[in-house]
């Protein structure tokens, strides 16, 4: 996805170099990159916490887009929105109907001549009205925005805050990984977590061993002192050393 996004950006800039200075284009690029790189990971993390899949995606998408675009928005407007994620969640159900109706108004339905916006589907009016209401609500709710320095300074300042926060959040995870770096084989009954509860782990079901090139997996049989070894390498010594 990332190479395709980069190719699309370069293609658009070649066709219209003026887009390079267009804030709207920059925001679209940043938001799309967030949807490609961050939203899937955040959604998976929320699902691991027990959030239902649909809700996880609904929260992860606007949150990722807001985080990545916030420095540029702050530089342009001198504000940091505190309700952007909620506003996008509220507006999301109306976006598809509005775009579909707009497309029908521009191109005409299949087999029909082009029509004006007035002949678009009837739900276009309520959908647009909902978007307008959400926009007004987001602009007027008390404490909706935090004042922030505008211009390049403000954008760089907020970017530093975002990156600093990301580094602080990653430190506990990195510390946990470093603490478990002493074992070359690690097993746990929960495959989505990496822990080192001793060797072998209590109640372990499968163990993946680092033997260099190739894979070595040990499967529990339920009998003490007996296991099944699946080794795709050609050197048995590497497995013995890792274990």
Order of alpha helices (4+ residues) and beta strands (2+ residues): alpha-alpha-alpha-alpha-beta-alpha-alpha-beta-alpha-beta-beta-beta-beta-alpha
